[in-house]
């Protein structure tokens, strides 16, 4: 963070700190955090990278299939219905979400969540944010709400970018579900939106983990790197056959269950397991973050 950014951040937290602790004040704090987060070049860069992924996938498939061949070499669904993109551009939404969910989206969330508390401490603005009547619990909840908002925005950026590219490069129309039934394009759009919401909800565990890590250090870079490293490690462990007994408890294990929303009727079992597991991780690491942050000696 540059000196000018640090001074602007200091003014922001000083202005925030003198407001009264009313519901409107809480909303003002949340709004201030949102504006600060989404105005940062780092955040804009992350969203730009996420938006670029569907563009690259769409162009690659268009080039691969220009001679009439099948996307993915006809070897199955690929990242998620990749072989069907040439028939209907809406499938690019599902493919892009499946391609970004294992790494790009968690990495982006890890950066934002890891920097939430540690970044303020590193910039020397955390103690100003905690001046009465802010309160540590209120600030922690605001930071988590901001991170969750970024989860939703990041997921929608991927979905909307994929939808735009799919509409430009491929035909649109009725969809064939995994079950083989046909649904209208309008219903397909509705399912795409529902899938995007499920993907965003699948990241609440990572957001809580990142927030907890952020309370353990005063270095934003260390918190971001640790969170992203933990996400990668968990996903590696989730691929080791010898750990099959533990894998259903890893937060990434049911991430791709959103594909079940393209069944007719929808298969809900893994979807419910995924959302329940994310809620459990959010409760455990959210509580740990609160316990750590409320007892932490703030010196910066």
HELIX and SHEET records of a PDB file:
HELIX    1   1 UNK A    3  UNK A   17  1                                  15    
HELIX    2   2 UNK A   23  UNK A   39  1                                  17    
HELIX    3   3 UNK A   41  UNK A   64  1                                  24    
HELIX    4   4 UNK A   71  UNK A   74  5                                   4    
HELIX    5   5 UNK A   82  UNK A   84  5                                   3    
HELIX    6   6 UNK A   91  UNK A  100  1                                  10    
HELIX    7   7 UNK A  101  UNK A  105  3                                   5    
HELIX    8   8 UNK A  106  UNK A  123  1                                  18    
HELIX    9   9 UNK A  126  UNK A  129  1                                   4    
HELIX   10  10 UNK A  136  UNK A  169  1                                  34    
HELIX   11  11 UNK A  185  UNK A  201  1                                  17    
HELIX   12  12 UNK A  204  UNK A  214  1                                  11    
HELIX   13  13 UNK A  220  UNK A  237  1                                  18    
HELIX   14  14 UNK A  241  UNK A  243  5                                   3    
HELIX   15  15 UNK A  244  UNK A  247  1                                   4    
HELIX   16  16 UNK A  255  UNK A  262  5                                   8    
HELIX   17  17 UNK A  269  UNK A  295  1                                  27    
SHEET    1   A 2 UNK A 175  UNK A 176  0                                        
SHEET    2   A 2 UNK A 182  UNK A 183 -1                                        
END                                                                             
